[in-house]
Amino acid sequence: METIAKQSGDVIQDTQKHIINTARRFFSEYSYLGVSMNDIAKKLGITKAALYYHFTGKAEIYGKVLDSVFSDLNLTIAHALNEGTVDKKLHKLIKNYLDFGCKEKNLIKALMLKLSPADSQITKQISQLREQAAYLIQPVIEEVSISKNLTKKVDASLLTSMLTSMMDGLLLEYSFLNKKINSAKISDQIVAVLF
């Protein structure tokens, strides 16, 4: 009996992952506001009722998509932390962030999302996920500050916010203009301006 329950749980979990992955691509293309539960169900080839069996609504699915996107972003940031020197870490961090943002349109769309007060939970979730990413970036900023003797002049938290805002702004601009981003060159420029 326990084996059947475990298999049933695995099937449900696999189905939910499939729904989230499909919705992730759909939200990436059309944004949160441009996708309905009906659209997701049609894309999956299931009924809306079947979709509601797994999720309470579009906001829950989008929340899971955001969790997945920011988890991938955090892994991308973490890869930069393996670099040998602090300068290489910083360059790689910026380059990885920009490359990820260019590839993952859900990140850009989450940054631009304007929601009604009824959807404030999504806004709160985006804010919390961005804080988690900043938490990974800030130690690199602190390390750079120490290596450049900036510790008395610079608030690492503020500089982390400035860096992420700068990168997000560039991603939005390049996305809006439909331009290809040269992340290595931009990484050099950001480092030159901030440090």
C-alpha positions as CSV (number, residue, x, y, z in Angstrom):
1,M,0.0,0.0,0.0
2,E,2.9,2.4,0.9
3,T,4.5,1.7,-2.5
4,I,1.4,2.6,-4.4
5,A,1.0,5.9,-2.4
6,K,4.7,6.7,-3.1
7,Q,4.2,6.0,-6.8
8,S,1.1,8.1,-6.9
9,G,2.9,11.0,-5.1
10,D,5.8,10.7,-7.7
11,V,3.3,10.9,-10.6
12,I,1.7,14.0,-9.1
13,Q,5.1,15.6,-8.5
14,D,6.2,14.8,-12.0
15,T,3.0,16.2,-13.4
16,Q,3.4,19.4,-11.4
17,K,7.0,19.8,-12.6
18,H,5.8,19.3,-16.2
19,I,3.1,22.0,-15.7
20,I,5.6,24.4,-14.1
21,N,8.2,23.9,-16.9
22,T,5.5,24.4,-19.6
23,A,4.1,27.4,-17.8
24,R,7.7,28.8,-17.4
25,R,8.1,28.8,-21.2
26,F,4.6,30.3,-21.7
27,F,5.1,33.1,-19.1
28,S,8.5,33.8,-20.6
29,E,6.9,34.4,-24.0
30,Y,3.7,36.2,-22.9
31,S,4.3,37.4,-19.3
32,Y,2.2,36.8,-16.3
33,L,-0.6,39.1,-17.4
34,G,-0.7,37.6,-20.9
35,V,-1.3,34.0,-19.8
36,S,-4.5,32.5,-18.4
37,M,-5.2,29.2,-16.7
38,N,-7.1,28.2,-19.9
39,D,-4.0,29.0,-22.0
40,I,-1.8,26.8,-19.8
41,A,-4.3,24.0,-19.9
42,K,-4.6,24.1,-23.7
43,K,-0.8,24.2,-24.0
44,L,-0.6,21.1,-21.8
45,G,-3.5,19.4,-23.6
46,I,-5.5,19.0,-20.4
47,T,-8.7,20.5,-19.0
48,K,-8.7,23.5,-16.7
49,A,-10.2,21.3,-14.0
50,A,-7.1,19.0,-14.2
51,L,-4.9,22.0,-13.9
52,Y,-6.8,23.2,-10.8
53,Y,-6.4,19.7,-9.3
54,H,-2.7,20.5,-9.1
55,F,-2.6,24.2,-8.4
56,T,-5.0,26.7,-6.8
57,G,-4.6,29.2,-9.7
58,K,-2.3,31.1,-12.0
59,A,-0.7,33.0,-9.1
60,E,0.5,29.7,-7.5
61,I,1.8,28.4,-10.8
62,Y,3.6,31.7,-11.4
63,G,5.1,31.6,-7.9
64,K,6.5,28.1,-8.6
65,V,7.9,29.4,-11.9
66,L,9.6,32.3,-10.1
67,D,11.0,29.9,-7.5
68,S,12.5,27.9,-10.3
69,V,13.9,30.9,-12.2
70,F,15.5,32.5,-9.2
71,S,16.9,29.1,-8.1
72,D,18.6,28.9,-11.5
73,L,19.8,32.5,-11.1
74,N,21.3,31.7,-7.7
75,L,23.1,28.7,-9.1
76,T,24.5,30.9,-11.9
77,I,25.7,33.4,-9.3
78,A,27.1,30.6,-7.1
79,H,29.2,29.4,-10.1
80,A,31.0,32.7,-10.1
81,L,32.0,32.3,-6.5
82,N,34.4,29.4,-7.6
83,E,36.7,31.8,-9.3
84,G,40.2,32.2,-7.8
85,T,40.6,35.9,-7.3
86,V,38.1,38.5,-6.1
87,D,38.3,40.4,-9.4
88,K,37.6,37.3,-11.4
89,K,34.6,36.5,-9.1
90,L,33.2,39.9,-9.6
91,H,33.6,39.8,-13.4
92,K,32.2,36.3,-13.6
93,L,29.3,37.2,-11.3
94,I,28.3,40.2,-13.5
95,K,28.8,38.3,-16.7
96,N,26.8,35.3,-15.5
97,Y,24.0,37.5,-14.2
98,L,23.7,39.3,-17.5
99,D,23.9,36.1,-19.6
100,F,21.2,34.5,-17.5
101,G,19.0,37.5,-17.7
102,C,19.3,37.6,-21.5
103,K,18.5,33.9,-21.7
104,E,15.7,33.8,-19.1
105,K,13.0,36.3,-20.1
106,N,11.0,35.5,-17.0
107,L,13.6,37.4,-14.9
108,I,13.1,40.5,-17.1
109,K,9.3,40.2,-17.1
110,A,9.3,39.7,-13.3
111,L,11.2,43.0,-13.0
112,M,8.7,44.9,-15.1
113,L,5.6,43.3,-13.6
114,K,3.0,45.8,-12.4
115,L,0.3,44.0,-10.5
116,S,-2.9,45.0,-8.8
117,P,-3.0,45.1,-5.0
118,A,-4.9,41.8,-5.1
119,D,-1.7,40.2,-6.5
120,S,0.6,41.7,-3.8
121,Q,1.7,38.2,-2.8
122,I,3.6,37.8,-6.1
123,T,5.2,41.2,-5.7
124,K,6.3,40.2,-2.2
125,Q,7.7,36.9,-3.5
126,I,9.7,38.6,-6.2
127,S,11.1,41.0,-3.6
128,Q,12.1,38.0,-1.3
129,L,13.7,36.1,-4.2
130,R,15.7,39.2,-5.3
131,E,16.9,39.6,-1.7
132,Q,18.1,36.0,-1.8
133,A,20.1,36.7,-4.9
134,A,21.5,39.9,-3.3
135,Y,22.5,37.8,-0.3
136,L,24.7,35.7,-2.6
137,I,26.2,38.8,-4.3
138,Q,26.9,40.9,-1.3
139,P,29.9,38.8,0.1
140,V,31.6,39.3,-3.2
141,I,31.0,43.1,-2.9
142,E,32.4,43.0,0.6
143,E,35.4,41.1,-0.6
144,V,36.1,43.6,-3.3
145,S,35.6,46.5,-0.9
146,I,38.2,45.0,1.4
147,S,40.7,44.3,-1.4
148,K,40.3,47.8,-2.7
149,N,40.4,49.4,0.8
150,L,36.9,50.8,0.3
151,T,35.5,49.5,3.6
152,K,35.2,52.8,5.3
153,K,33.7,54.6,2.4
154,V,31.3,52.0,1.0
155,D,28.1,50.4,2.3
156,A,28.3,46.9,0.8
157,S,24.5,46.5,1.0
158,L,23.9,49.7,-0.9
159,L,26.6,48.8,-3.5
160,T,25.0,45.4,-4.0
161,S,21.7,47.1,-4.6
162,M,23.3,49.5,-7.0
163,L,25.0,46.7,-8.9
164,T,21.9,44.6,-9.2
165,S,19.9,47.6,-10.2
166,M,22.4,48.5,-12.9
167,M,22.4,45.0,-14.3
168,D,18.6,44.8,-14.2
169,G,18.4,48.2,-16.0
170,L,20.8,47.0,-18.7
171,L,18.8,43.8,-19.1
172,L,15.6,45.7,-19.5
173,E,17.1,48.2,-21.9
174,Y,18.7,45.6,-24.1
175,S,15.5,43.5,-24.0
176,F,13.3,46.5,-24.9
177,L,15.6,47.4,-27.8
178,N,16.0,43.8,-28.8
179,K,19.8,44.2,-28.8
180,K,22.4,41.5,-28.1
181,I,24.3,42.1,-24.9
182,N,28.1,41.8,-24.7
183,S,28.3,40.6,-21.1
184,A,32.1,40.4,-21.0
185,K,32.5,44.0,-22.2
186,I,29.7,45.3,-19.9
187,S,31.2,43.4,-17.0
188,D,34.5,45.3,-17.5
189,Q,32.7,48.6,-17.7
190,I,30.6,48.1,-14.6
191,V,33.7,47.1,-12.6
192,A,35.5,50.2,-13.9
193,V,32.6,52.5,-12.9
194,L,31.9,51.0,-9.5
195,F,35.3,50.0,-8.3
